[in-house]
Amino acid sequence: MNLQINKKQNIRREINIPGDKSISHRSIILSSLARGKAKIKGFLESEDCLKTIQAFQDMGVEIERIDRGEYIVNGVGIRGLKKPHNVIDCGNSGTLMRLLTGLLSAQTFYTVLSGDDSLRLRPMDRIIQPLSKMGAKIWARCNKYAPLSIKGSSLKGLEYKLPVASAQVKSAILLAGLQTDQQVKIIEPALSRDHTERLLAGLGVDIKKKGHVTYLPKEGNREFDAQNIEVPRDISSAAFFIVAGLITQNSEIILKDIGINPTRSGFIEVVNKMGGDLEIKNRREISGEPIADLVVRSSELKGTEISGDIIPKLIDEIPAISIMASQAEGETIIKDALELRVKETDRIEAMVSQLSSLNVDIEGLDDGMIIQGPNSIKGGIEVNSFGDHRVAMSLAIIGLLADAEITIKNSQIIRTSFPEFEQILSGL
């Protein structure tokens, strides 16, 4: 499927962003492991998150859809999952595969996890190594890639220092650690997303956090009862329309109920640093997560440097940030983002090659990129998503400035995280 984008300006709209992808995954996982019935509201009905529902249904959990984004989950407890009859298909979701690997490592049955072509090329050794130290039995293609074969085992405690801050690795270890009676301690070089910790604490699990250290204490409470969960709207999805409001002329976009978790706030910090007109209103909290309404207006942006500890707080938003940088006055340097090389595609190579074809002055680095701006955007060409939803959406947003129509190839991948994206974009 291909997506055609034409120039737009004078955008004045309130946009409903779908539920947070990271929290949607975790709401199903933890509600399935809880004792009793939970109602989830605001669930993201994207392909990735629907794979999570299917995975737990395959393991015997009753999950009922009662309305758009609303589900009832009948939790079976940490030890109540059943052996699936077939391979669990994780689709394009690295989050699902990595978190399931941690959880299933301590179950009493054998499981195989696989996914689409892109997911089978993403490195899984980063979770296999720490889980193996806990006693997990995991086999992988070339000791690194899916399919993953997991034989449930009795696990022991662990103290592990992550080489790179990663919420997925941290969460996989925590889900494995829930099934031990020993201390599990994780030390991060920088803060990563803390949605798993917030949900576990809210459910009554004895989980501790101090600075960059997260741990489950020895013999602390690991079992928990179900609670209703309301999912905030996704800041990573909102980022694309925030950028649209900043770079198009005479525009104002309102986005309500957006998650502004401090471990995800790096994007907002960068917008402010680049001189973007972004107003945060009506701050409040749902299900342990801070949310707010955001108002964004057309802005004269300026280049900046983005590096260091802020990178884990905005790693998924870097493709969108590169679009901002293409319209900012001066030089923007993005570095310390080597993680971009191992996402759904090599996002550094993808953004450099495709933005170059659109007349953006951009240079790739081993761990980031350098962008000179502002740039006029050349249209009348095809660009490629490389099977990456965030690359596709970023190219769609810069297409709003092109001097002629641009076509994005393989745009169907957007549905993995933001099914309504194309409809919202066409209505701007």
C-alpha positions as CSV (number, residue, x, y, z in Angstrom):
1,M,0.0,0.0,0.0
2,N,1.2,3.5,-0.8
3,L,0.3,6.8,0.8
4,Q,0.1,10.1,-1.1
5,I,0.8,13.3,0.7
6,N,0.2,16.9,-0.4
7,K,1.2,20.3,0.9
8,K,-1.0,21.7,3.8
9,Q,-1.0,24.8,6.0
10,N,-3.4,26.8,8.1
11,I,-4.1,23.6,10.2
12,R,-6.5,24.4,13.1
13,R,-7.8,21.2,14.7
14,E,-8.3,19.2,17.8
15,I,-6.9,15.7,17.2
16,N,-7.7,12.5,19.2
17,I,-4.5,10.5,19.6
18,P,-5.0,6.8,20.3
19,G,-3.9,5.0,23.5
20,D,-0.3,4.6,24.5
21,K,1.3,1.6,22.8
22,S,3.7,0.7,25.6
23,I,1.1,0.9,28.3
24,S,-1.5,-1.0,26.2
25,H,0.9,-4.0,25.9
26,R,1.6,-3.9,29.6
27,S,-2.1,-3.5,30.6
28,I,-3.0,-6.8,29.0
29,I,0.1,-8.6,30.2
30,L,-0.3,-7.6,33.9
31,S,-4.1,-7.9,33.9
32,S,-3.7,-11.5,32.6
33,L,-1.3,-12.3,35.4
34,A,-3.5,-10.7,38.1
35,R,-6.1,-12.5,40.2
36,G,-9.6,-11.5,39.1
37,K,-11.3,-9.3,36.5
38,A,-10.0,-6.0,35.2
39,K,-11.5,-3.4,32.8
40,I,-9.1,-1.7,30.4
41,K,-10.1,1.6,28.8
42,G,-8.2,3.5,26.1
43,F,-6.5,0.4,24.8
44,L,-4.7,0.9,21.5
45,E,-6.3,-1.3,18.9
46,S,-3.2,-1.5,16.6
47,E,-1.8,-4.6,15.0
48,D,1.0,-4.9,17.6
49,C,-1.2,-4.6,20.6
50,L,-3.9,-6.9,19.2
51,K,-1.1,-9.5,18.9
52,T,-0.7,-9.2,22.7
53,I,-4.3,-9.9,23.3
54,Q,-4.1,-12.9,20.9
55,A,-1.0,-14.3,22.7
56,F,-2.7,-14.4,26.1
57,Q,-5.9,-15.8,24.7
58,D,-3.7,-18.5,23.2
59,M,-2.5,-19.2,26.7
60,G,-6.0,-19.6,28.2
61,V,-6.8,-16.0,29.3
62,E,-10.4,-14.9,28.7
63,I,-10.3,-11.4,27.1
64,E,-13.5,-9.8,25.9
65,R,-13.9,-6.6,23.8
66,I,-16.9,-4.6,25.0
67,D,-16.4,-1.4,23.0
68,R,-13.8,0.4,21.0
69,G,-10.6,0.4,23.2
70,E,-12.4,-1.2,26.1
71,Y,-11.7,-4.8,27.2
72,I,-12.4,-7.1,30.1
73,V,-9.5,-9.3,31.1
74,N,-10.2,-12.3,33.4
75,G,-6.8,-12.7,35.1
76,V,-5.5,-16.2,35.9
77,G,-2.7,-15.3,38.3
78,I,1.1,-15.6,37.7
79,R,1.0,-19.4,37.5
80,G,-2.3,-19.7,35.7
81,L,-1.2,-19.5,32.1
82,K,-1.6,-22.6,29.9
83,K,0.7,-24.0,27.2
84,P,-0.3,-22.6,23.8
85,H,-1.2,-25.1,21.1
86,N,0.9,-23.3,18.5
87,V,3.7,-20.9,17.9
88,I,2.9,-17.4,19.4
89,D,3.0,-14.8,16.6
90,C,4.4,-11.5,17.8
91,G,3.9,-9.8,14.4
92,N,6.1,-6.7,14.3
93,S,6.2,-6.2,18.0
94,G,9.6,-6.2,19.7
95,T,8.0,-5.2,23.0
96,L,5.7,-8.3,23.0
97,M,8.5,-10.7,22.1
98,R,10.9,-9.4,24.6
99,L,8.4,-9.1,27.5
100,L,6.9,-12.6,26.7
101,T,10.4,-14.1,26.7
102,G,10.9,-12.9,30.3
103,L,7.5,-14.0,31.5
104,L,7.6,-17.4,29.8
105,S,11.1,-18.2,31.0
106,A,9.7,-19.1,34.4
107,Q,6.5,-20.9,33.4
108,T,6.0,-24.6,33.5
109,F,5.7,-25.2,29.8
110,Y,7.5,-24.9,26.5
111,T,6.8,-22.1,24.1
112,V,8.0,-20.8,20.7
113,L,7.8,-17.1,19.8
114,S,8.1,-15.8,16.2
115,G,7.1,-12.8,14.2
116,D,7.3,-11.1,10.8
117,D,10.4,-10.7,8.6
118,S,11.4,-7.4,10.4
119,L,11.0,-8.8,13.9
120,R,13.0,-11.9,13.1
121,L,16.0,-9.6,12.2
122,R,15.9,-7.7,15.5
123,P,18.5,-8.7,18.2
124,M,17.1,-10.7,21.1
125,D,20.5,-11.5,22.7
126,R,20.1,-8.5,24.9
127,I,17.3,-10.3,26.8
128,I,18.6,-13.8,26.4
129,Q,21.9,-13.0,28.2
130,P,20.4,-11.7,31.5
131,L,17.6,-14.2,31.5
132,S,20.1,-17.0,31.0
133,K,22.0,-15.7,34.1
134,M,18.7,-16.3,36.0
135,G,18.7,-19.9,34.7
136,A,16.4,-19.5,31.7
137,K,16.6,-22.0,28.9
138,I,16.2,-20.1,25.6
139,W,17.3,-21.1,22.1
140,A,17.5,-18.7,19.3
141,R,18.6,-18.6,15.7
142,C,22.3,-17.8,15.6
143,N,21.9,-17.3,19.4
144,K,20.4,-13.9,18.7
145,Y,17.3,-13.9,16.4
146,A,13.7,-15.2,16.5
147,P,12.2,-17.7,16.4
148,L,12.8,-18.2,20.1
149,S,12.3,-21.5,21.9
150,I,11.7,-21.2,25.6
151,K,11.6,-24.1,28.1
152,G,10.1,-22.8,31.3
153,S,12.5,-23.3,34.3
154,S,12.8,-22.4,37.9
155,L,14.7,-19.1,38.0
156,K,17.0,-17.5,40.5
157,G,17.7,-13.9,41.5
158,L,19.9,-11.5,39.5
159,E,21.8,-8.3,39.8
160,Y,22.3,-7.0,36.3
161,K,23.7,-3.8,34.9
162,L,22.2,-2.9,31.5
163,P,24.8,-2.0,28.9
164,V,22.2,0.3,27.3
165,A,19.1,1.8,29.0
166,S,16.1,-0.3,27.7
167,A,12.6,-0.5,29.1
168,Q,12.0,-3.7,27.2
169,V,15.0,-5.5,28.7
170,K,14.2,-4.1,32.2
171,S,10.6,-5.2,31.9
172,A,11.5,-8.7,30.6
173,I,13.7,-9.2,33.7
174,L,11.0,-7.9,36.0
175,L,8.4,-10.3,34.6
176,A,10.8,-13.2,35.1
177,G,11.6,-11.9,38.6
178,L,8.0,-11.9,39.6
179,Q,8.2,-15.7,39.5
180,T,11.2,-16.0,41.9
181,D,11.4,-15.5,45.7
182,Q,14.9,-14.0,45.4
183,Q,16.0,-10.4,44.9
184,V,16.1,-9.1,41.3
185,K,18.0,-5.9,40.8
186,I,18.4,-3.9,37.6
187,I,20.9,-1.0,37.2
188,E,20.5,1.3,34.2
189,P,23.1,3.7,32.8
190,A,20.2,6.2,32.2
191,L,16.5,6.3,33.0
192,S,14.3,4.4,30.6
193,R,10.4,4.2,30.5
194,D,9.0,3.2,33.8
195,H,5.5,2.1,32.8
196,T,6.0,-1.5,34.0
197,E,7.2,-0.3,37.4
198,R,4.3,2.1,37.8
199,L,1.7,-0.5,36.9
200,L,3.3,-3.1,39.2
201,A,3.4,-0.7,42.1
202,G,-0.2,0.3,41.5
203,L,-1.2,-3.3,41.5
204,G,0.4,-3.8,44.9
205,V,3.7,-5.5,43.9
206,D,6.6,-4.8,46.3
207,I,8.9,-3.1,43.8
208,K,11.5,-0.5,44.7
209,K,13.2,2.2,42.7
210,K,16.1,4.5,43.6
211,G,17.7,6.6,41.0
212,H,18.8,4.3,38.2
213,V,18.2,1.1,40.2
214,T,15.0,-0.9,40.1
215,Y,14.6,-4.0,42.2
216,L,12.2,-6.7,43.5
217,P,13.3,-7.4,47.1
218,K,13.8,-10.9,48.3
219,E,10.5,-12.6,49.3
220,G,8.6,-9.3,48.6
221,N,5.0,-9.5,47.5
222,R,4.8,-10.8,43.9
223,E,1.1,-11.8,43.6
224,F,-1.5,-9.2,42.9
225,D,-5.2,-8.6,42.4
226,A,-6.7,-7.2,39.2
227,Q,-7.5,-3.5,39.0
228,N,-9.1,-1.4,36.3
229,I,-6.6,0.5,34.0
230,E,-7.1,3.6,31.9
231,V,-4.5,4.0,29.2
232,P,-3.3,7.6,28.5
233,R,-3.0,8.8,24.9
234,D,0.4,8.1,23.3
235,I,3.1,10.9,23.4
236,S,5.0,9.0,20.7
237,S,2.1,9.1,18.3
238,A,1.2,12.7,19.3
239,A,4.8,13.7,18.4
240,F,4.0,13.5,14.6
241,F,1.1,16.0,14.9
242,I,3.0,18.2,17.3
243,V,5.7,18.5,14.6
244,A,3.0,19.1,11.9
245,G,1.7,22.1,14.0
246,L,5.2,23.5,14.5
247,I,6.4,23.4,10.9
248,T,3.2,24.3,8.9
249,Q,2.3,28.0,8.5
250,N,-0.5,29.6,10.6
251,S,-1.4,26.4,12.4
252,E,-2.7,25.5,15.9
253,I,-3.3,21.9,17.0
254,I,-4.8,20.7,20.3
255,L,-4.1,17.2,21.6
256,K,-6.0,16.1,24.8
257,D,-5.2,13.5,27.5
258,I,-1.6,12.9,26.3
259,G,0.7,10.9,28.6
260,I,3.6,13.1,29.9
261,N,5.4,10.5,32.0
262,P,8.8,12.0,32.9
263,T,10.7,9.1,31.4
264,R,8.9,9.9,28.1
265,S,9.2,13.7,28.3
266,G,12.4,14.1,26.3
267,F,10.5,15.0,23.1
268,I,8.8,17.9,24.9
269,E,12.1,19.1,26.3
270,V,13.6,19.1,22.8
271,V,10.6,21.0,21.3
272,N,11.1,23.7,24.0
273,K,14.9,23.8,23.4
274,M,14.3,24.3,19.7
275,G,11.9,27.2,20.4
276,G,8.7,25.4,19.7
277,D,5.4,27.0,20.9
278,L,4.1,24.1,23.0
279,E,1.7,24.8,25.8
280,I,0.9,22.2,28.5
281,K,-2.5,22.6,30.1
282,N,-4.7,20.8,32.6
283,R,-2.1,18.5,34.2
284,R,-3.6,15.5,36.0
285,E,-3.2,11.7,36.6
286,I,-4.9,8.5,35.5
287,S,-3.9,5.0,36.6
288,G,-0.6,6.3,38.0
289,E,0.4,8.1,34.9
290,P,0.6,11.9,34.5
291,I,-1.4,13.3,31.5
292,A,-2.1,16.8,30.1
293,D,-3.6,18.6,27.2
294,L,-1.1,20.0,24.7
295,V,-1.5,23.0,22.4
296,V,1.0,23.5,19.6
297,R,1.4,26.4,17.2
298,S,3.5,27.3,14.2
299,S,7.0,28.3,15.3
300,E,10.4,29.6,14.2
301,L,12.6,26.7,15.2
302,K,16.3,26.7,15.9
303,G,18.9,24.0,15.7
304,T,20.3,22.3,18.8
305,E,22.3,19.3,20.1
306,I,20.5,16.2,21.3
307,S,22.6,13.7,23.2
308,G,23.4,12.0,26.4
309,D,20.9,11.0,29.1
310,I,17.9,12.5,27.3
311,I,18.2,10.0,24.4
312,P,16.4,7.1,26.2
313,K,13.5,9.5,26.9
314,L,12.9,10.2,23.2
315,I,14.4,7.3,21.3
316,D,11.1,6.6,19.4
317,E,10.6,10.2,18.6
318,I,14.0,10.8,16.9
319,P,12.5,10.3,13.4
320,A,9.9,13.0,14.1
321,I,12.6,15.2,15.6
322,S,14.7,14.9,12.4
323,I,11.7,16.5,10.6
324,M,11.7,19.4,13.0
325,A,15.4,19.8,12.5
326,S,14.9,20.0,8.7
327,Q,13.0,23.2,9.3
328,A,15.1,24.7,12.1
329,E,17.5,27.5,11.6
330,G,21.1,26.3,11.9
331,E,22.6,22.9,12.8
332,T,21.0,20.1,14.8
333,I,23.2,17.3,16.0
334,I,21.7,14.0,17.2
335,K,24.1,11.5,18.8
336,D,24.4,8.7,21.4
337,A,21.4,7.1,19.6
338,L,23.0,3.9,18.4
339,E,19.8,2.1,19.4
340,L,18.2,3.5,16.3
341,R,20.3,1.0,14.2
342,V,18.3,-2.0,15.7
343,K,14.7,-0.8,15.6
344,E,12.2,-2.0,13.0
345,T,14.8,-0.9,10.5
346,D,18.0,1.0,10.7
347,R,16.3,4.3,11.4
348,I,19.5,6.4,11.0
349,E,20.1,5.0,7.5
350,A,16.4,5.2,6.6
351,M,15.9,8.8,7.6
352,V,19.2,10.0,6.1
353,S,18.6,8.3,2.7
354,Q,14.9,9.4,2.4
355,L,15.3,12.9,3.7
356,S,18.3,13.4,1.4
357,S,16.1,12.5,-1.5
358,L,13.6,15.2,-0.4
359,N,16.4,17.9,-0.5
360,V,17.2,17.9,3.2
361,D,20.8,18.6,4.1
362,I,21.5,15.6,6.4
363,E,24.5,13.5,7.2
364,G,24.5,10.2,9.0
365,L,26.7,9.4,12.0
366,D,27.4,6.0,13.5
367,D,25.1,6.9,16.4
368,G,22.9,9.7,15.0
369,M,22.8,12.4,12.4
370,I,23.6,16.1,11.6
371,I,20.9,18.2,9.9
372,Q,21.3,21.7,8.5
373,G,18.2,23.8,8.1
374,P,15.9,25.2,7.1
375,N,15.3,23.2,3.9
376,S,12.7,23.5,1.1
377,I,11.2,20.1,0.4
378,K,11.2,18.7,-3.1
379,G,8.1,16.6,-4.0
380,G,7.1,14.6,-7.0
381,I,9.0,11.5,-5.8
382,E,8.5,8.2,-4.0
383,V,10.0,7.5,-0.6
384,N,10.2,4.3,1.3
385,S,9.2,3.4,4.8
386,F,11.5,0.4,4.9
387,G,8.7,-1.4,6.8
388,D,9.0,1.0,9.8
389,H,5.9,2.7,11.1
390,R,7.8,5.7,12.6
391,V,9.8,6.3,9.4
392,A,6.6,6.2,7.4
393,M,4.8,8.7,9.6
394,S,7.8,11.0,9.7
395,L,7.9,11.1,6.0
396,A,4.2,11.8,5.8
397,I,4.6,14.8,8.1
398,I,7.5,16.4,6.1
399,G,5.3,15.7,3.0
400,L,3.0,18.5,4.2
401,L,5.7,21.0,3.2
402,A,6.7,19.4,-0.2
403,D,6.3,21.5,-3.4
404,A,4.5,18.5,-5.1
405,E,2.9,15.3,-4.0
406,I,5.1,12.6,-2.5
407,T,4.3,8.9,-2.3
408,I,5.3,6.8,0.7
409,K,5.8,3.1,-0.2
410,N,4.8,0.3,2.2
411,S,2.7,2.7,4.3
412,Q,0.5,-0.1,5.6
413,I,3.1,-0.7,8.4
414,I,1.7,2.4,10.1
415,R,-1.2,0.3,11.3
416,T,1.1,-1.5,13.8
417,S,1.0,1.5,16.1
418,F,-1.4,4.2,14.8
419,P,-4.4,2.8,12.8
420,E,-6.1,6.2,12.5
421,F,-3.0,8.1,11.3
422,E,-3.9,8.3,7.6
423,Q,-7.5,9.3,8.3
424,I,-6.4,12.1,10.7
425,L,-3.7,13.3,8.2
426,S,-6.2,13.5,5.3
427,G,-8.6,15.6,7.4
428,L,-6.1,18.3,8.4
